[in-house]
Amino acid sequence: MADAACKVHMTAGEYLALEAASAERHEFVDGAMVAMAGSTDTHNDIVYNTTVALRGQFLPRGCKVPFSDVKVLVERLDAYFYPDVFVTCDVRDRADPVVKRHPCLIVEVLSKSTEDYDRGAKFQKYRRLDSLQAYVVVYTSHRQVDVLERQDHPFWRYSTFSTGEALHIERLDIRLTVDDLYIGTNVPAEPDEASTTATPD
């Protein structure tokens, strides 16, 4: 999750030097450092559950499912991100322990402050990764998982899944059960009607 951007613009090299010395995490987008938003128990539980589910399927294939302090570099944009969860199966990513360049799957767990960005502009940046086969967003307001799966260029297939359903990402040959991602949380099955109903003027 990323929050408001810092105003000072800098080079990627300057960002990496500052980030290495910083106690807080920042992404680097459009020449500016972007502070990471604060987390919650629910967010962390979903990230943990998703990581466990993916590691069970990808580790036997020799892939890596790094933890949250590992960055993804979108080289075409010279931008650095901290996805909530991602997977890389590319041997070229073994050389650098803190920056990966070839993820095949990225997962972002949404929050109220980052939902629009994660579902929109952030995906537009992630899709510049040639290695990326699927982008998954997991809601925290209710049990819903959206999947964008790469098709023939330039198309992506959009699918949405809810409680009681299982999703299959064909290009990666993985299956996830929606409710497994919400184990240990109080996230409701359906969205709160009050939050989805427009307030009259």
C-alpha positions in Angstrom: 0.0 0.0 0.0 1.3 3.4 -0.9 0.3 6.8 0.5 0.9 10.4 -0.4 4.0 11.2 -2.5 6.9 13.3 -1.2 7.4 16.5 -3.1 11.1 16.3 -3.7 12.0 14.7 -7.0 15.2 12.7 -7.3 17.0 10.0 -9.3 16.5 6.3 -8.7 20.0 6.1 -7.3 19.3 8.8 -4.8 16.1 7.0 -3.8 17.8 3.7 -3.3 20.4 5.3 -1.1 17.8 7.1 1.0 15.6 4.0 1.2 18.5 1.8 2.4 19.0 4.2 5.4 15.3 4.8 6.1 13.4 3.1 8.9 10.2 3.5 6.9 9.4 2.1 3.5 8.9 4.2 0.4 8.1 3.3 -3.2 9.6 5.3 -6.1 7.2 6.5 -8.8 7.6 9.3 -11.4 10.7 10.5 -9.8 9.3 10.9 -6.3 9.4 8.9 -3.1 6.0 7.6 -2.0 5.5 6.8 1.7 3.8 3.4 2.4 0.5 3.6 4.1 0.0 2.2 7.6 -1.2 -1.4 7.9 -3.9 -3.2 9.9 -4.4 -6.6 11.5 -6.9 -7.5 8.7 -4.5 -6.4 6.0 -1.6 -8.3 7.5 -3.7 -11.5 8.0 -4.8 -11.5 4.4 -1.2 -10.9 3.2 0.0 -13.8 5.4 -2.8 -16.1 4.2 -2.1 -15.3 0.6 1.6 -15.8 1.0 1.1 -19.2 2.6 -1.3 -20.3 -0.2 1.1 -19.2 -2.9 4.2 -20.7 -1.3 2.5 -24.1 -1.1 2.0 -24.0 -4.9 5.1 -22.2 -6.1 7.9 -23.4 -3.9 7.8 -26.9 -5.3 8.4 -25.4 -8.7 11.5 -23.6 -7.6 9.9 -20.2 -7.5 10.2 -17.6 -4.8 7.4 -15.8 -2.9 9.4 -12.9 -1.2 8.2 -11.2 1.9 7.2 -7.5 2.0 10.6 -5.8 2.3 11.6 -6.9 -1.2 11.1 -4.4 -4.0 9.9 -4.9 -7.6 11.5 -2.8 -10.3 9.6 -1.8 -13.4 12.6 -1.0 -15.5 10.7 0.7 -18.3 9.5 3.3 -15.9 12.5 3.3 -13.5 9.9 2.8 -10.7 10.2 0.7 -7.5 7.3 -0.9 -5.7 6.7 -3.0 -2.6 3.9 -5.3 -3.6 2.0 -7.0 -0.7 2.8 -10.4 -2.2 4.5 -11.4 -5.4 6.0 -14.5 -7.1 9.0 -14.8 -9.3 10.1 -18.0 -11.1 12.9 -16.3 -13.1 16.4 -17.4 -12.4 17.6 -13.9 -13.2 15.9 -12.7 -10.0 18.2 -14.8 -7.8 21.2 -12.5 -8.1 19.7 -9.5 -6.2 18.2 -10.3 -2.8 16.3 -7.0 -2.4 15.1 -6.0 -5.9 13.3 -8.3 -8.3 12.7 -7.5 -12.0 10.7 -10.4 -13.4 7.6 -11.2 -11.2 5.0 -13.5 -12.8 2.3 -12.7 -10.2 1.6 -9.6 -8.1 -1.0 -9.4 -5.3 -2.2 -6.1 -3.7 -4.4 -6.2 -0.6 -6.7 -3.1 -0.8 -7.4 -0.4 1.7 -9.8 2.5 1.6 -7.0 5.0 1.0 -5.3 3.0 -1.8 -8.1 1.1 -3.5 -8.6 3.3 -6.5 -4.8 3.6 -7.1 -4.1 -0.1 -6.7 -7.0 -1.0 -9.1 -6.1 1.6 -11.6 -2.9 3.6 -12.0 -0.7 1.1 -10.2 -1.9 -1.8 -12.4 -1.1 0.4 -15.5 2.5 0.6 -14.2 2.7 -3.1 -13.3 1.5 -4.2 -16.7 4.7 -2.8 -18.2 6.4 -5.8 -16.8 6.7 -8.3 -19.6 7.0 -11.2 -17.1 3.7 -10.4 -15.3 1.1 -13.0 -16.1 -1.6 -12.0 -13.5 -2.4 -9.2 -11.2 -4.7 -9.9 -8.2 -6.4 -7.5 -5.8 -7.9 -8.7 -2.6 -10.6 -6.5 -0.8 -10.6 -5.9 2.9 -14.2 -4.4 3.0 -15.8 -7.7 2.0 -14.7 -11.1 0.5 -13.9 -10.4 -3.1 -10.9 -11.1 -5.2 -10.3 -9.6 -8.7 -8.0 -11.1 -11.2 -6.5 -9.5 -14.3 -4.8 -12.2 -16.4 -2.6 -11.5 -19.4 -4.0 -12.5 -22.8 -2.7 -11.9 -26.3 -1.1 -8.4 -26.4 -2.5 -5.9 -25.4 -5.5 -7.6 -23.7 -6.1 -8.7 -20.1 -9.0 -10.8 -18.9 -10.8 -9.5 -15.9 -12.6 -11.9 -13.5 -14.1 -11.4 -10.0 -14.6 -14.0 -7.3 -16.5 -13.9 -4.0 -17.0 -16.0 -0.9 -17.4 -19.7 -1.5 -15.7 -19.6 -4.9 -12.3 -20.7 -6.1 -10.2 -18.9 -8.7 -8.0 -20.5 -11.3 -5.2 -18.5 -13.0 -4.7 -20.6 -16.1 -1.4 -19.0 -17.3 0.2 -19.9 -14.0 -1.8 -23.1 -13.3 -2.7 -22.2 -9.8 -6.0 -22.4 -7.8 -6.9 -20.4 -4.8 -10.0 -20.5 -2.6 -11.3 -17.1 -1.8 -12.2 -17.9 1.8 -8.8 -19.3 2.5 -7.4 -15.8 2.0 -9.6 -14.5 4.8 -8.9 -17.1 7.5 -8.7 -15.5 10.9 -10.4 -12.3 9.9 -13.8 -10.7 10.4 -14.2 -9.6 6.8 -17.9 -10.0 5.9 -18.9 -12.1 2.9 -20.8 -9.2 1.3 -20.1 -5.4 1.1 -21.8 -3.2 3.7 -24.8 -1.6 2.0 -24.2 1.7 3.8 -20.7 1.9 2.2 -22.0 1.2 -1.3 -25.1 3.5 -1.3 -24.6 7.0 -2.5 -25.5 9.8 0.0 -28.1 12.2 -1.4 -27.1 15.8 -1.9 
